[in-house]
Amino acid sequence: MKALIHNELFKIFHKKITWFFVIFVLVQYLFNVVFIKMNENYLENMDKNRVDYIIKRHNSMGEDVKKDFEMFISERNEIDAFELYKEFDRLSWQRYLIDNDGMKYISCMNFAKFKLNREDTYQECKDNLDKLMDRIHNSSWRDFVKEYQDDAVERLTNLKDAYDKELSDTVKADIELSMKSVQLEIDGYKYHLNNNIPIDYSDNSVMIDNYVSMATEYLSMEKDETKYKEYYQLLEKRDLENTIFTSKYRIEHKYDDITSNTALGLFVDYTCVSVNVIVLIYMIVVAGNSIADEYSKGTIKLLLVRPYKRVKILLSKYIATIISTILFYIFFIVTVFVACGIAKGFGSYFSPVVVYDFSIQSIREMGVFSYLLINTISFIPLFLILLSLTMFIGVFIKSEALTVGVPIVVYVISLFLNYSSTLKIMKYFPTLCWNLNEFLWGRLPTYSELTFKSSLVVCILTIIIVTLGSLSVFRSRDIKNQ
């Protein structure tokens, strides 16, 4: 058996298709590194390019550009804001304040100038903008956050007073909801101050803002899951909870946010998505080629005259494909790891991956490779079912194109069928059950009828039935005329 597996691996690693996939992965992620770097440069100059385009268009159209007055004002606001942006970084807190506080004054100025033709209103708005810019130049972001916090505390105090005086239970419930919302806003400002995170466009600042926004939205959601009539609403609730709890944990433990702007974020995105496509296609192609090639070249006769049972011959191809797929997967992971590190820096790899486990209603913290290993294991049924299907088709027909093409078509079609399934009987379909990733961390599957145990049983039975079918056909197949 060892000799058969060794022979199959030798064939696999000497085929052009194997090296095609290796080169494809290297070229793809080399291109991704270059693209990311080019995109960063583009973003740095995006505002200037946009404003230059607007100015040229305005100059060429003259007064006609004012026909769509709303668009004209919006574009004038962009031009004026860009003049204020110039001295600040694209992600800076100064630019954030210009966008959030300054734009209302810029818009007021342009509306007064081009619509109302009111010099006094224009001057008043300009004075307010000048005061804001003076504060931006001579103050720190902390001063602004403290001011926002004081304003929120005052609003919370007023709400508490209104709550104490209110007699209607319905109105009191609305006030209580508003109080919780304002308290979340105050908590957000505290996170900024305590963790020394400026209010800007950085990932960590955006994480805090998103947490406050989503937690506020969560306040009005029904907490009792038994009261949800529509399953998709329950899925939305779980997704929101996952984001809220993980974001809060990262903020409170002073962990950087994991986004596509970090190497870790890119690495997790690429490996969790691409592994199901690139590595899966590699496995199907290798498996299909290992059988169909024997028939097309006539080497199947030479193989069968050796003192090996047909069962061992087919199993050796099965095992060799699995081994080569694992090796290719490791190569794929290492390539992506290095590429993302070069593109975004290796520092973020030291940050943990944080997930919310609904089964224990608590946060789990783990290293990136532990997370990746668990995620990969959950896709094993998908890989084994498609590998078994490829082998099954391969022992029936000589065409390598069909042997490889049919499993890929099955996989692609399953992506559409899985999201349009409404019949309860569909829970017994392997294509719905083979993605056990949906059950990780106590999550709910996309299809409400699925359970982890039933899905696992369906996958195991499918693998056994299809594999036994392949062995049965291969053992009885007449190859005299092959």
Secondary structure, DSSP 4 states (H G I P E B T S, - for coil): -HHHHHHHHHHHHTSHHHHHHHHHHHHHHHHHHHHHHHHHHHHHHHHHHHHHHHHHHHHHHGGGGGGSHHHHHHHHHHHHHHHHHTTS-TT-HHHHHIIIIIHHHHHHHHHIIIII--HHHHHHHHHHHHHHHHHHHHS-HHHHHHHHHHHHHHHHHHHHHHHHH---HHHHHHHHHHHHHHHHHHHHHHHHHHTT--SSSSHHHHHHHHHHHHHHHHHTS---GGG--SHHHHHHHHHHHHHHHHHHHHHHTTPPP--TTSHHHHHHHHHHHHIIIIIHHHHHHHHHHHHHHHHHHTHHHHHHTSS--HHHHHHHHHHHHHHHHHHHHHHHHHHHHHHHHHHH-SGGGGSPEEEEETTTTEEEEE-HHHHHHHHHHTTHHHHHHHHHHHHHHHHH---HHHHHHHHHHHHHHHHHHTTS---GGGGG-HHHHS-GGGGGGGPPPSSTT--HHHHHHHHHHHHHHHHHHHHHHHHH---TT-
